[in-house]
Amino acid sequence: MGAIDFKTLSDEQLVHHELSLERQLIEASFRHRTSQLDDMSKLKKLRRQIARIRTEERAREIASGAGADTLRNRFRGTFKAGAMSAQADGSGGFLKGISESYGLSDGDQSE
């Protein structure tokens, strides 16, 4: 999604997209540390997308005369963590790769 597409999103959608990307970045960082990340460039790409979104958010805040992080603080509470991130990268969950590497499925949870 390019910078032009970010301009068409509503404020809420923009913040939700940013939070989803931040969640994906945390997941990718974790996978990188556990040697499960196949595409090392994913970290850089996610950081750049987050920066582009933050730039658009700040431009909107300046245009409306609002303070820094006003949009983010306003819409952070309406973000549903699993809704966007699972759809965006198709991973299906934060620890899916780890559970698969140990041969665990959703029904094999131990107490």
C-alpha positions in Angstrom: 0.0 0.0 0.0 1.6 3.2 -1.1 1.5 6.7 0.4 -1.3 7.7 -2.0 -3.6 5.0 -0.6 -3.0 6.2 3.0 -4.5 9.5 2.1 -7.8 7.8 1.2 -8.2 6.1 4.6 -10.2 7.6 7.4 -8.4 8.6 10.5 -9.6 5.5 12.4 -8.6 3.1 9.5 -5.2 4.8 9.4 -4.6 4.3 13.1 -5.8 0.7 13.0 -3.6 0.0 10.0 -0.6 1.4 11.9 -1.3 -0.6 15.0 -1.7 -3.7 12.9 1.7 -3.1 11.2 3.3 -2.5 14.6 1.9 -5.9 15.8 3.3 -7.5 12.7 6.7 -5.9 13.3 6.8 -7.3 16.8 5.8 -10.7 15.5 8.5 -10.5 12.8 11.1 -9.4 15.3 10.3 -12.3 17.5 10.5 -14.7 14.6 13.8 -13.2 13.6 15.2 -13.8 17.1 14.0 -17.4 17.1 15.4 -18.0 13.5 12.0 -18.5 12.0 11.9 -15.4 9.8 12.5 -16.3 6.1 12.5 -12.8 4.6 14.8 -10.5 6.5 13.7 -7.5 4.5 10.3 -7.8 6.1 11.5 -5.9 9.2 12.7 -2.9 7.1 9.6 -2.9 5.0 7.3 -2.9 8.1 9.3 -0.1 9.7 9.0 2.1 6.6 5.3 1.5 6.2 4.8 2.5 9.9 6.8 5.6 9.3 4.8 6.5 6.2 1.6 6.1 8.2 2.9 8.1 11.1 3.9 10.9 8.7 0.3 11.0 7.3 -1.2 10.9 10.8 1.0 13.9 11.8 0.2 15.8 8.7 -3.5 15.4 9.5 -3.0 16.5 13.1 -1.1 19.6 12.0 -3.8 20.4 9.4 -6.5 20.2 12.1 -4.5 22.0 14.7 -4.4 19.0 17.0 -1.4 17.9 19.1 1.0 15.1 18.5 -0.5 11.6 18.7 -4.0 12.9 19.0 -5.4 10.6 16.3 -3.5 7.6 17.7 -4.8 8.2 21.2 -8.4 8.8 20.0 -8.7 5.5 18.0 -6.4 3.2 19.8 -9.2 1.8 22.1 -11.3 0.7 19.1 -8.5 -1.5 17.6 -9.1 -5.2 17.5 -5.7 -6.9 17.6 -6.5 -10.1 15.6 -8.8 -8.6 13.0 -6.3 -7.0 10.7 -2.9 -8.7 11.4 -4.1 -12.2 10.6 -5.6 -11.1 7.4 -2.7 -9.0 6.3 0.1 -11.5 6.5 -1.8 -14.8 6.4 0.2 -16.1 9.4 -2.9 -16.9 11.4 -1.4 -16.2 14.8 1.6 -14.9 16.7 3.0 -18.2 17.9 1.9 -20.4 15.0 5.4 -21.0 13.7 6.7 -22.0 17.1 3.8 -24.4 17.7 4.3 -25.9 14.3 8.0 -26.4 14.8 7.3 -28.4 18.0 4.5 -30.4 16.2 1.7 -28.8 18.2 -1.7 -28.0 16.8 -4.6 -26.0 18.2 -6.0 -29.0 20.0 -2.7 -30.2 21.5 -2.4 -27.7 24.3 -0.9 -29.1 27.5 -1.9 -27.9 31.0 
